[in-house]
Amino acid sequence: MNSLSLQIKNAALDMGYEKCGIIKMSDMYGYEEKLDERIERTPEAKGFYQSQYRFVQAQDTHPWAKSIVICVRRYGKYNIPEHLKGMIAKYYLVDSRADENSKDFQDSLKFEKYMQDMGLRAETERKFGLTALRFAAMKAGLGIVRRNNFFYTENGSWLYLEAWLIDKELEEIEIPNIRPCSEKCNLCIKACPSASLSKPYTMNPISCVSCITTFMGRDMPKERFRKEIGDWVYGCDACQDACPMNKNRWTETEEFPYLEELTKNISLENIIKMDYNFLENVMQPKFWYIPKQDVWKWKVNAINAMVNNYKEQYKESIYEACKDSHEKVREMAEWAIHKLNI
């Protein structure tokens, strides 16, 4: 075992990561084949998956890179506000990738500096990564990808994955000792509200509730899966919540910084009332899968949830949305009034 590899791994563990592995850049070559398979299975999602080919050519844009350091950190330890469960996916509520207030983010900076202080060139992109994170983690033997497409360690799938490209060829690979999914288990597929997860190891982002409510979905009144979205306003936890390998894996033993303060007043009605300055400067930095120019989607998604589980108390908010400054919100509110006949 290379002593430098071991030093990097031990430093990661000391800084709160659950696991750390190192693979060679050449270990990522098989990722292209996986993308080809995905496009063959879901040709309508070709545009989405084609964007992932950038990870296949990582050495074209980073010719100095020789290895990938891949780390796993648990986020399934934070208290989640009860009123937001089933409305905003847990991952996004405790997402530390761009949250400078979180210990996870600060530890990430410290770990990066540690590698740089060792004389390594180490670079990352904290939001979307510089490599295919799940594939790299699997290649490093840190866990397995289960039938719902999520990466798992012994502690389930409530995990962050982070990766750095480094300029030294190193290797630190584990042999995972994790029971695979039963071939008879289809609980995640049954739980998927829009059948985006139609087969094991297959996911169609075009119909994924999480994708539609965040970076996709621009015309909710005509959205094919509008009803299947149900109560979700941002993201979806259905397939992970249904997985037996996640049972009792979320511990809720820690507080995520400022989460309670930010979310205590979030409700469907209050989202309709939010002004665009608040949406752009407070909500968007936290929930950054919706870009600033599209923060109107919060209100459209909230109205959709109101329609899917209508209560008389929502009527006033829907009528209020008819006066919103954004045409997409007004359009959705008018559609909702007609749909509900109120």
PETA-V387232 format. One line per field, one symbol per residue. phi: phi as a letter, one per 30 degrees, with the letter a starting at -180 (. if undefined). psi: psi as a letter, one per 40 degrees, with the letter a starting at -180 (. if undefined). burial: # if it has 16 or more other ideal C-beta (glycine too) atoms within 10 Angstrom, else .. Layout:
phi=???
psi=???
burial=???
//
This chain:
phi=.dddddddddddddcjddbabbbdedddeddddddedddddbddceedddddddddceddcbdddbbbccbcbdcdbcdceedcdicbdeeddcdcebcddddedddddddddeddddjddbbbbddcicadddddddddidlbccdciddbcdcjcdbccbbbdbcbdbabbccdcbdddddddbdddddddchdccbeibbcddcdeddddcdchbbdecddcedddiddcaiacedddddddcdiccchcbcdeiddddcdcdaeddddddddddddccddddcddcdedcdededdddddddddbdbeddedddddddcddcddddddddddddddhc
psi=hhddddddddddddeeidihihiideeededddddddddddgdeeddddddeedddfdedegeehdihhhihhhefeihhhdeehedhiddddfhedegeeidddddddddddddddeeihhiihddeieihdddddddefeaihaeeeihiaeeaegiihiihhifhhihghihighhiiheehfdddddhdefdgdihfhhhddehddddeceagegddehdfddddbehdhaheddddehdeehfehdfeihhheddddedehidddddehidddddedddddgedhideeedddddddddddddghideedddddddeeiehdddddddddddddef.
burial=...##..##.##..#########.#.##..#..##..##..#..#..##..#..##.#...#..################...#.############.#..#.##.##..##.##....#.###.#..#########################.############.#.#.#...#....#...#.###.####.##....################..##.#.##.###.############.##..##.....##.#..##..###..##.#.#..#...##..####...##############......#..##..#..#.#.######.###.....
//
